[in-house]
Amino acid sequence: MGQPLDDAGLDTIFRAARTYNGYTSDPVSEDDVRRIYDLLKMGPTSANMQPARFTWLLSQEGKDKLASFASAKNAEKIVKAPAAVIVAMDLDFNQHIPWLFPHAPGAENWFGDRDARAPHAFRNSSLQGAYLIIAARALGFDTGPMSGFDNAKLDEAFFPGQPNLKSNFISTLGHGDPSTIFERLPRPEFEQFNTLL
């Protein structure tokens, strides 16, 4: 059974956490992204399908390449960030279900039609992208998730010959520079967007 986090933990992950537009010069290492992945992979997905595929860009060359497919404002954030990540989805995720979901041997066939797999891949890779943000925050990093890029051109450049891989969203990663954020935007009260039945 889970144990509640203390206020410091809740602040780190949610209440005081922010989306950053810029970062300090502190680097992000391969070790760091492996630690982030080892946390995020524990988040639940339907039938443990794990459709997200992460491309971690730690080199300036990689970030520059990614930035070339982003809007001007996003491109500037990407090239200056210590790291960036492409959160993509594998439309052929069902090929891995036999070992990811072994207690249901026929589960691979639940997702036999590729068009029908697309919403599952999108929904669950989006969940995994959210887990990435939470895992990064839990380990003391900050993120800048974004859309605002040409998905088709990015996919062609980063996933050549792999039509099963489609980009979902991208994010910068590092230790946030507080001078680059705006005042926190409004958040709705419970009564505004919630229903109790």
N, C-alpha and C positions, 0 to 999 in steps of 0.2 A: 504494500500500500504506500502511496506517495506521501511525502511530508511537505507541509507548506513551506515555501521560501520565506525568509525574513524580509523586512522592508528593504534592506540593502540589495538583496537579490531581485526583488520585484522592481526596484528602481533601475537596476542595471539592465534588465531585459525589456521593461516596458515604460515605467513612469518617467524616468529621466533620460531614457534612450532617445536618440534623434537620428534623422536621416541627414548625412553630411554631404556638403558640396565640395569640401576640401579636407586635406589631411596634413598631419605633421610629417616630418621627413623620416620618421621611424619606419623601417622596412617591414615587409611581410615575407616570411620565408616559406619554403616548401613544407617544413615542419609545422608551421602555423596552419597552413591550409589542410594538411593531413589531420590535424587535431580538430579543426572545424568539421571536416567531412565525417570523422569518426563519431562525432556527436549527432550531426544532422541525419545520418543514415538510420538512426534509431527511431526517428519519427514515423508514425504509422502511415501506410499507404494501402489502398484497396488490394486485398489478396497479396500483400507484400510485393506489389509489382515493381516498385523502385524504378520508375521510368525516366527519372531525371538523369541527364549526363552533364557533368560539369567540366568546363574548360577554364582552367585557372591561368591567368595571364600575369606572370611575375616579371617578365622582361619588358624593357621599353619598346622593343620591336613588336612584341605581341600586343601591348596596349595601343601603340600607334596604329597597328593594323585594325584593331577593333574600332578605334576612334574614327577611322576613315568611313565607317558605315553608320555613324551616329550623327545626330543633329549638331549644329555648331556648339551650342552650350554644353551638351552632353560630351561632345568630343573633348572639349577643354578639360572637363572634370576627369575623364578617363586617362588622358595622357599625363596628368599631374598626380594621379593617385598612385600609391605604392603598389597596388594590385587591382585587378579586375577579374570578374568571373562571368562566363556565359552559362546561363541555366537553360539547357536544351532538353528536349524530350525525344525518347526513342519510340517511334510508332510501332516498332517490332519488339516491344518489351516482352510480349508473351513468350518469346523464345527462351527467356530465362525463368519463367514461372515454374518449370519442373523442379529446379533446385531451390528457388526462393520460397515456394509454397508446397513443400513435399508431401504434406498430409492430405492433399487433394490431387491425386495423380492426373485427373482429367482437367485440371484447372486451366491448362494452356488453351484448351478448346473453348473455354468461356469467351475468349477474345479472338476468335478465329478470323473475323472479318476486319480488314485493315481500316476501312472507313469508320466502323463502329468502335475501333480502338482509339481513334483520335481524341474524343472527349475524355476518355479515361487517362490517356497520356497527358493531356493538357491539365486536367484537374489535379492529378497526383504529382506532376512535376511542379505545379504551382505551389502545392503544399510543401514539397521538398525545398523549393526556393525560400518559402517562409521559414522553414526549419533552419536553413542556412543563416538567415538574418538573426534568428534567436540564438543559434549556436555561436555565431561570431560575437554577438553581444555578451553571451555568457563567459566567453574566453577573453573579454577585454578589448575586442575590436569593434569598429564601427563600419557601417555600410551605407551605400548610396544606390539603392535599387532604382532602375529606370527602364522605361521603354524608349521611344524616340530614336529608333534606329531602323535601318532597312533590313528586315528579317531575311528576305530572299537573297540579297547580296551577301549578307553575313554568312548564311548557310552555305552558299556556293563557295565562299572563301575558306571557311573553317571546316566544313564537312564535305569536301569534294568526293563524289562517288558514293556518298552515303545518303540517299534520298529518304531513308528512315529517320534521320536526325533533323529536327526542326528547332530553331531557337524559340524560347519562351520570353525571357527577359534577361537583362544584364545588370550587374552591380559593381560599383567600386568597393574597395575594401582597404582598411588601414586604421590608424588611430586618428579620430576626428579632430579637426581644428575648430574650436568653438566659434571663432570669428567668421566662419563660413555658413553658419545657419541663421535662419530667420527666427522670429518669435514663434512659439508653438502655435499651430493652427487650431481652430476650434475642434472639439470632440463632442459628439452628441450625448446628452443624458440618457439614462436607461429608458425612460418613458417615451422618448422620441422615436426610436427605431426598434423597440422590442415589444413583444406580445406575450402575455402569460395566459395560458388556457387551462 
